[in-house]
Amino acid sequence: MRKLIAVAVAAGLSLAFAAPGIAADKTPTTKAACEKAHMKWDASSKTCSKM
């Protein structure tokens, strides 16, 4: 039983620390979200890029 709990806690911690890194890779898809992320919005192609 203790081993199962230890595995569940380890999996939860690894997911908790990995989630922000995974989420940070997403590029904003709207002008408002792009500006909020302090990035540059290209109106002609409707894409967001780093400044």
mmCIF file of the N, C-alpha and C atoms, coordinates in Angstrom:
data_MODEL
# 
_entry.id   MODEL 
# 
loop_
_atom_site.group_PDB 
_atom_site.id 
_atom_site.type_symbol 
_atom_site.label_atom_id 
_atom_site.label_alt_id 
_atom_site.label_comp_id 
_atom_site.label_asym_id 
_atom_site.label_entity_id 
_atom_site.label_seq_id 
_atom_site.pdbx_PDB_ins_code 
_atom_site.Cartn_x 
_atom_site.Cartn_y 
_atom_site.Cartn_z 
_atom_site.occupancy 
_atom_site.B_iso_or_equiv 
_atom_site.pdbx_formal_charge 
_atom_site.auth_seq_id 
_atom_site.auth_comp_id 
_atom_site.auth_asym_id 
_atom_site.auth_atom_id 
_atom_site.pdbx_PDB_model_num 
ATOM 1   N N  . MET A 1 1  ? 0.823  -1.194 0.000   1.00 0.00 ? 1  MET A N  1 
ATOM 2   C CA . MET A 1 1  ? 0.000  0.000  0.000   1.00 0.00 ? 1  MET A CA 1 
ATOM 3   C C  . MET A 1 1  ? 0.867  1.257  0.000   1.00 0.00 ? 1  MET A C  1 
ATOM 4   N N  . ARG A 1 2  ? 1.932  1.261  0.790   1.00 0.00 ? 2  ARG A N  1 
ATOM 5   C CA . ARG A 1 2  ? 2.815  2.434  0.853   1.00 0.00 ? 2  ARG A CA 1 
ATOM 6   C C  . ARG A 1 2  ? 3.489  2.678  -0.494  1.00 0.00 ? 2  ARG A C  1 
ATOM 7   N N  . LYS A 1 3  ? 3.832  1.598  -1.181  1.00 0.00 ? 3  LYS A N  1 
ATOM 8   C CA . LYS A 1 3  ? 4.493  1.731  -2.479  1.00 0.00 ? 3  LYS A CA 1 
ATOM 9   C C  . LYS A 1 3  ? 3.547  2.390  -3.484  1.00 0.00 ? 3  LYS A C  1 
ATOM 10  N N  . LEU A 1 4  ? 2.286  2.018  -3.455  1.00 0.00 ? 4  LEU A N  1 
ATOM 11  C CA . LEU A 1 4  ? 1.293  2.600  -4.344  1.00 0.00 ? 4  LEU A CA 1 
ATOM 12  C C  . LEU A 1 4  ? 1.126  4.091  -4.066  1.00 0.00 ? 4  LEU A C  1 
ATOM 13  N N  . ILE A 1 5  ? 1.085  4.464  -2.824  1.00 0.00 ? 5  ILE A N  1 
ATOM 14  C CA . ILE A 1 5  ? 0.952  5.875  -2.451  1.00 0.00 ? 5  ILE A CA 1 
ATOM 15  C C  . ILE A 1 5  ? 2.199  6.651  -2.879  1.00 0.00 ? 5  ILE A C  1 
ATOM 16  N N  . ALA A 1 6  ? 3.370  6.056  -2.693  1.00 0.00 ? 6  ALA A N  1 
ATOM 17  C CA . ALA A 1 6  ? 4.617  6.709  -3.086  1.00 0.00 ? 6  ALA A CA 1 
ATOM 18  C C  . ALA A 1 6  ? 4.659  6.937  -4.594  1.00 0.00 ? 6  ALA A C  1 
ATOM 19  N N  . VAL A 1 7  ? 4.208  5.966  -5.365  1.00 0.00 ? 7  VAL A N  1 
ATOM 20  C CA . VAL A 1 7  ? 4.176  6.100  -6.821  1.00 0.00 ? 7  VAL A CA 1 
ATOM 21  C C  . VAL A 1 7  ? 3.176  7.181  -7.227  1.00 0.00 ? 7  VAL A C  1 
ATOM 22  N N  . ALA A 1 8  ? 2.028  7.225  -6.591  1.00 0.00 ? 8  ALA A N  1 
ATOM 23  C CA . ALA A 1 8  ? 1.018  8.232  -6.909  1.00 0.00 ? 8  ALA A CA 1 
ATOM 24  C C  . ALA A 1 8  ? 1.517  9.640  -6.575  1.00 0.00 ? 8  ALA A C  1 
ATOM 25  N N  . VAL A 1 9  ? 2.197  9.797  -5.443  1.00 0.00 ? 9  VAL A N  1 
ATOM 26  C CA . VAL A 1 9  ? 2.739  11.104 -5.062  1.00 0.00 ? 9  VAL A CA 1 
ATOM 27  C C  . VAL A 1 9  ? 3.835  11.516 -6.033  1.00 0.00 ? 9  VAL A C  1 
ATOM 28  N N  . ALA A 1 10 ? 4.709  10.601 -6.411  1.00 0.00 ? 10 ALA A N  1 
ATOM 29  C CA . ALA A 1 10 ? 5.790  10.909 -7.350  1.00 0.00 ? 10 ALA A CA 1 
ATOM 30  C C  . ALA A 1 10 ? 5.221  11.310 -8.711  1.00 0.00 ? 10 ALA A C  1 
ATOM 31  N N  . ALA A 1 11 ? 4.201  10.612 -9.179  1.00 0.00 ? 11 ALA A N  1 
ATOM 32  C CA . ALA A 1 11 ? 3.586  10.945 -10.460 1.00 0.00 ? 11 ALA A CA 1 
ATOM 33  C C  . ALA A 1 11 ? 2.914  12.313 -10.400 1.00 0.00 ? 11 ALA A C  1 
ATOM 34  N N  . GLY A 1 12 ? 2.256  12.598 -9.309  1.00 0.00 ? 12 GLY A N  1 
ATOM 35  C CA . GLY A 1 12 ? 1.613  13.898 -9.147  1.00 0.00 ? 12 GLY A CA 1 
ATOM 36  C C  . GLY A 1 12 ? 2.608  15.039 -9.119  1.00 0.00 ? 12 GLY A C  1 
ATOM 37  N N  . LEU A 1 13 ? 3.707  14.850 -8.411  1.00 0.00 ? 13 LEU A N  1 
ATOM 38  C CA . LEU A 1 13 ? 4.736  15.892 -8.344  1.00 0.00 ? 13 LEU A CA 1 
ATOM 39  C C  . LEU A 1 13 ? 5.397  16.108 -9.702  1.00 0.00 ? 13 LEU A C  1 
ATOM 40  N N  . SER A 1 14 ? 5.682  15.030 -10.407 1.00 0.00 ? 14 SER A N  1 
ATOM 41  C CA . SER A 1 14 ? 6.325  15.190 -11.714 1.00 0.00 ? 14 SER A CA 1 
ATOM 42  C C  . SER A 1 14 ? 5.395  15.888 -12.697 1.00 0.00 ? 14 SER A C  1 
ATOM 43  N N  . LEU A 1 15 ? 4.125  15.607 -12.640 1.00 0.00 ? 15 LEU A N  1 
ATOM 44  C CA . LEU A 1 15 ? 3.156  16.278 -13.503 1.00 0.00 ? 15 LEU A CA 1 
ATOM 45  C C  . LEU A 1 15 ? 3.017  17.741 -13.119 1.00 0.00 ? 15 LEU A C  1 
ATOM 46  N N  . ALA A 1 16 ? 3.029  18.029 -11.841 1.00 0.00 ? 16 ALA A N  1 
ATOM 47  C CA . ALA A 1 16 ? 2.891  19.413 -11.378 1.00 0.00 ? 16 ALA A CA 1 
ATOM 48  C C  . ALA A 1 16 ? 4.059  20.274 -11.834 1.00 0.00 ? 16 ALA A C  1 
ATOM 49  N N  . PHE A 1 17 ? 5.256  19.722 -11.849 1.00 0.00 ? 17 PHE A N  1 
ATOM 50  C CA . PHE A 1 17 ? 6.422  20.495 -12.274 1.00 0.00 ? 17 PHE A CA 1 
ATOM 51  C C  . PHE A 1 17 ? 6.570  20.525 -13.791 1.00 0.00 ? 17 PHE A C  1 
ATOM 52  N N  . ALA A 1 18 ? 6.035  19.545 -14.499 1.00 0.00 ? 18 ALA A N  1 
ATOM 53  C CA . ALA A 1 18 ? 6.161  19.497 -15.948 1.00 0.00 ? 18 ALA A CA 1 
ATOM 54  C C  . ALA A 1 18 ? 5.095  20.347 -16.640 1.00 0.00 ? 18 ALA A C  1 
ATOM 55  N N  . ALA A 1 19 ? 3.936  20.516 -16.036 1.00 0.00 ? 19 ALA A N  1 
ATOM 56  C CA . ALA A 1 19 ? 2.824  21.224 -16.674 1.00 0.00 ? 19 ALA A CA 1 
ATOM 57  C C  . ALA A 1 19 ? 3.160  22.658 -17.082 1.00 0.00 ? 19 ALA A C  1 
ATOM 58  N N  . PRO A 1 20 ? 3.787  23.473 -16.243 1.00 0.00 ? 20 PRO A N  1 
ATOM 59  C CA . PRO A 1 20 ? 4.106  24.839 -16.677 1.00 0.00 ? 20 PRO A CA 1 
ATOM 60  C C  . PRO A 1 20 ? 5.065  24.874 -17.871 1.00 0.00 ? 20 PRO A C  1 
ATOM 61  N N  . GLY A 1 21 ? 5.985  23.959 -17.924 1.00 0.00 ? 21 GLY A N  1 
ATOM 62  C CA . GLY A 1 21 ? 6.908  23.898 -19.059 1.00 0.00 ? 21 GLY A CA 1 
ATOM 63  C C  . GLY A 1 21 ? 6.211  23.534 -20.345 1.00 0.00 ? 21 GLY A C  1 
ATOM 64  N N  . ILE A 1 22 ? 5.255  22.648 -20.266 1.00 0.00 ? 22 ILE A N  1 
ATOM 65  C CA . ILE A 1 22 ? 4.490  22.251 -21.446 1.00 0.00 ? 22 ILE A CA 1 
ATOM 66  C C  . ILE A 1 22 ? 3.597  23.401 -21.887 1.00 0.00 ? 22 ILE A C  1 
ATOM 67  N N  . ALA A 1 23 ? 2.970  24.070 -20.958 1.00 0.00 ? 23 ALA A N  1 
ATOM 68  C CA . ALA A 1 23 ? 2.076  25.178 -21.286 1.00 0.00 ? 23 ALA A CA 1 
ATOM 69  C C  . ALA A 1 23 ? 2.830  26.373 -21.842 1.00 0.00 ? 23 ALA A C  1 
ATOM 70  N N  . ALA A 1 24 ? 4.065  26.556 -21.447 1.00 0.00 ? 24 ALA A N  1 
ATOM 71  C CA . ALA A 1 24 ? 4.841  27.708 -21.891 1.00 0.00 ? 24 ALA A CA 1 
ATOM 72  C C  . ALA A 1 24 ? 5.199  27.625 -23.369 1.00 0.00 ? 24 ALA A C  1 
ATOM 73  N N  . ASP A 1 25 ? 5.141  26.442 -23.968 1.00 0.00 ? 25 ASP A N  1 
ATOM 74  C CA . ASP A 1 25 ? 5.503  26.288 -25.367 1.00 0.00 ? 25 ASP A CA 1 
ATOM 75  C C  . ASP A 1 25 ? 4.426  26.775 -26.322 1.00 0.00 ? 25 ASP A C  1 
ATOM 76  N N  . LYS A 1 26 ? 3.234  27.020 -25.841 1.00 0.00 ? 26 LYS A N  1 
ATOM 77  C CA . LYS A 1 26 ? 2.132  27.415 -26.716 1.00 0.00 ? 26 LYS A CA 1 
ATOM 78  C C  . LYS A 1 26 ? 2.244  28.890 -27.089 1.00 0.00 ? 26 LYS A C  1 
ATOM 79  N N  . THR A 1 27 ? 2.059  29.194 -28.368 1.00 0.00 ? 27 THR A N  1 
ATOM 80  C CA . THR A 1 27 ? 2.081  30.567 -28.853 1.00 0.00 ? 27 THR A CA 1 
ATOM 81  C C  . THR A 1 27 ? 0.653  31.099 -28.858 1.00 0.00 ? 27 THR A C  1 
ATOM 82  N N  . PRO A 1 28 ? 0.436  32.322 -28.399 1.00 0.00 ? 28 PRO A N  1 
ATOM 83  C CA . PRO A 1 28 ? -0.911 32.900 -28.410 1.00 0.00 ? 28 PRO A CA 1 
ATOM 84  C C  . PRO A 1 28 ? -1.489 32.937 -29.831 1.00 0.00 ? 28 PRO A C  1 
ATOM 85  N N  . THR A 1 29 ? -2.796 32.728 -29.942 1.00 0.00 ? 29 THR A N  1 
ATOM 86  C CA . THR A 1 29 ? -3.433 32.683 -31.261 1.00 0.00 ? 29 THR A CA 1 
ATOM 87  C C  . THR A 1 29 ? -4.331 33.884 -31.530 1.00 0.00 ? 29 THR A C  1 
ATOM 88  N N  . THR A 1 30 ? -4.470 34.777 -30.567 1.00 0.00 ? 30 THR A N  1 
ATOM 89  C CA . THR A 1 30 ? -5.261 35.986 -30.770 1.00 0.00 ? 30 THR A CA 1 
ATOM 90  C C  . THR A 1 30 ? -4.396 37.212 -30.492 1.00 0.00 ? 30 THR A C  1 
ATOM 91  N N  . LYS A 1 31 ? -4.800 38.345 -31.051 1.00 0.00 ? 31 LYS A N  1 
ATOM 92  C CA . LYS A 1 31 ? -4.038 39.576 -30.870 1.00 0.00 ? 31 LYS A CA 1 
ATOM 93  C C  . LYS A 1 31 ? -3.986 39.974 -29.402 1.00 0.00 ? 31 LYS A C  1 
ATOM 94  N N  . ALA A 1 32 ? -5.112 39.862 -28.722 1.00 0.00 ? 32 ALA A N  1 
ATOM 95  C CA . ALA A 1 32 ? -5.162 40.237 -27.312 1.00 0.00 ? 32 ALA A CA 1 
ATOM 96  C C  . ALA A 1 32 ? -4.230 39.366 -26.469 1.00 0.00 ? 32 ALA A C  1 
ATOM 97  N N  . ALA A 1 33 ? -4.250 38.069 -26.701 1.00 0.00 ? 33 ALA A N  1 
ATOM 98  C CA . ALA A 1 33 ? -3.384 37.160 -25.948 1.00 0.00 ? 33 ALA A CA 1 
ATOM 99  C C  . ALA A 1 33 ? -1.916 37.405 -26.281 1.00 0.00 ? 33 ALA A C  1 
ATOM 100 N N  . CYS A 1 34 ? -1.646 37.744 -27.529 1.00 0.00 ? 34 CYS A N  1 
ATOM 101 C CA . CYS A 1 34 ? -0.280 38.024 -27.957 1.00 0.00 ? 34 CYS A CA 1 
ATOM 102 C C  . CYS A 1 34 ? 0.252  39.275 -27.257 1.00 0.00 ? 34 CYS A C  1 
ATOM 103 N N  . GLU A 1 35 ? -0.550 40.318 -27.221 1.00 0.00 ? 35 GLU A N  1 
ATOM 104 C CA . GLU A 1 35 ? -0.136 41.551 -26.564 1.00 0.00 ? 35 GLU A CA 1 
ATOM 105 C C  . GLU A 1 35 ? 0.014  41.349 -25.054 1.00 0.00 ? 35 GLU A C  1 
ATOM 106 N N  . LYS A 1 36 ? -0.852 40.538 -24.488 1.00 0.00 ? 36 LYS A N  1 
ATOM 107 C CA . LYS A 1 36 ? -0.772 40.253 -23.049 1.00 0.00 ? 36 LYS A CA 1 
ATOM 108 C C  . LYS A 1 36 ? 0.523  39.503 -22.720 1.00 0.00 ? 36 LYS A C  1 
ATOM 109 N N  . ALA A 1 37 ? 0.988  38.677 -23.647 1.00 0.00 ? 37 ALA A N  1 
ATOM 110 C CA . ALA A 1 37 ? 2.223  37.920 -23.453 1.00 0.00 ? 37 ALA A CA 1 
ATOM 111 C C  . ALA A 1 37 ? 3.460  38.752 -23.818 1.00 0.00 ? 37 ALA A C  1 
ATOM 112 N N  . HIS A 1 38 ? 3.246  40.033 -24.147 1.00 0.00 ? 38 HIS A N  1 
ATOM 113 C CA . HIS A 1 38 ? 4.333  40.953 -24.522 1.00 0.00 ? 38 HIS A CA 1 
ATOM 114 C C  . HIS A 1 38 ? 5.094  40.446 -25.741 1.00 0.00 ? 38 HIS A C  1 
ATOM 115 N N  . MET A 1 39 ? 4.324  40.002 -26.748 1.00 0.00 ? 39 MET A N  1 
ATOM 116 C CA . MET A 1 39 ? 4.902  39.530 -27.991 1.00 0.00 ? 39 MET A CA 1 
ATOM 117 C C  . MET A 1 39 ? 4.393  40.404 -29.137 1.00 0.00 ? 39 MET A C  1 
ATOM 118 N N  . LYS A 1 40 ? 4.892  40.178 -30.344 1.00 0.00 ? 40 LYS A N  1 
ATOM 119 C CA . LYS A 1 40 ? 4.539  41.002 -31.498 1.00 0.00 ? 40 LYS A CA 1 
ATOM 120 C C  . LYS A 1 40 ? 3.494  40.291 -32.362 1.00 0.00 ? 40 LYS A C  1 
ATOM 121 N N  . TRP A 1 41 ? 2.395  40.991 -32.671 1.00 0.00 ? 41 TRP A N  1 
ATOM 122 C CA . TRP A 1 41 ? 1.311  40.454 -33.481 1.00 0.00 ? 41 TRP A CA 1 
ATOM 123 C C  . TRP A 1 41 ? 1.507  40.887 -34.926 1.00 0.00 ? 41 TRP A C  1 
ATOM 124 N N  . ASP A 1 42 ? 1.484  39.953 -35.861 1.00 0.00 ? 42 ASP A N  1 
ATOM 125 C CA . ASP A 1 42 ? 1.572  40.230 -37.299 1.00 0.00 ? 42 ASP A CA 1 
ATOM 126 C C  . ASP A 1 42 ? 0.156  40.135 -37.863 1.00 0.00 ? 42 ASP A C  1 
ATOM 127 N N  . ALA A 1 43 ? -0.430 41.290 -38.207 1.00 0.00 ? 43 ALA A N  1 
ATOM 128 C CA . ALA A 1 43 ? -1.813 41.326 -38.665 1.00 0.00 ? 43 ALA A CA 1 
ATOM 129 C C  . ALA A 1 43 ? -2.007 40.666 -40.026 1.00 0.00 ? 43 ALA A C  1 
ATOM 130 N N  . SER A 1 44 ? -1.006 40.742 -40.889 1.00 0.00 ? 44 SER A N  1 
ATOM 131 C CA . SER A 1 44 ? -1.171 40.173 -42.239 1.00 0.00 ? 44 SER A CA 1 
ATOM 132 C C  . SER A 1 44 ? -1.263 38.649 -42.214 1.00 0.00 ? 44 SER A C  1 
ATOM 133 N N  . SER A 1 45 ? -0.464 38.016 -41.359 1.00 0.00 ? 45 SER A N  1 
ATOM 134 C CA . SER A 1 45 ? -0.521 36.556 -41.289 1.00 0.00 ? 45 SER A CA 1 
ATOM 135 C C  . SER A 1 45 ? -1.283 36.056 -40.068 1.00 0.00 ? 45 SER A C  1 
ATOM 136 N N  . LYS A 1 46 ? -1.715 36.997 -39.211 1.00 0.00 ? 46 LYS A N  1 
ATOM 137 C CA . LYS A 1 46 ? -2.450 36.677 -37.996 1.00 0.00 ? 46 LYS A CA 1 
ATOM 138 C C  . LYS A 1 46 ? -1.706 35.673 -37.116 1.00 0.00 ? 46 LYS A C  1 
ATOM 139 N N  . THR A 1 47 ? -0.426 35.981 -36.890 1.00 0.00 ? 47 THR A N  1 
ATOM 140 C CA . THR A 1 47 ? 0.402  35.138 -36.040 1.00 0.00 ? 47 THR A CA 1 
ATOM 141 C C  . THR A 1 47 ? 1.117  35.990 -34.997 1.00 0.00 ? 47 THR A C  1 
ATOM 142 N N  . CYS A 1 48 ? 1.562  35.346 -33.958 1.00 0.00 ? 48 CYS A N  1 
ATOM 143 C CA . CYS A 1 48 ? 2.273  35.998 -32.874 1.00 0.00 ? 48 CYS A CA 1 
ATOM 144 C C  . CYS A 1 48 ? 3.700  35.496 -32.846 1.00 0.00 ? 48 CYS A C  1 
ATOM 145 N N  . SER A 1 49 ? 4.647  36.409 -32.630 1.00 0.00 ? 49 SER A N  1 
ATOM 146 C CA . SER A 1 49 ? 6.046  35.992 -32.565 1.00 0.00 ? 49 SER A CA 1 
ATOM 147 C C  . SER A 1 49 ? 6.763  36.762 -31.473 1.00 0.00 ? 49 SER A C  1 
ATOM 148 N N  . LYS A 1 50 ? 7.909  36.237 -31.071 1.00 0.00 ? 50 LYS A N  1 
ATOM 149 C CA . LYS A 1 50 ? 8.716  36.907 -30.055 1.00 0.00 ? 50 LYS A CA 1 
ATOM 150 C C  . LYS A 1 50 ? 9.334  38.149 -30.671 1.00 0.00 ? 50 LYS A C  1 
ATOM 151 N N  . MET A 1 51 ? 9.496  39.179 -29.854 1.00 0.00 ? 51 MET A N  1 
ATOM 152 C CA . MET A 1 51 ? 10.068 40.438 -30.330 1.00 0.00 ? 51 MET A CA 1 
ATOM 153 C C  . MET A 1 51 ? 11.558 40.342 -30.533 1.00 0.00 ? 51 MET A C  1 
# 
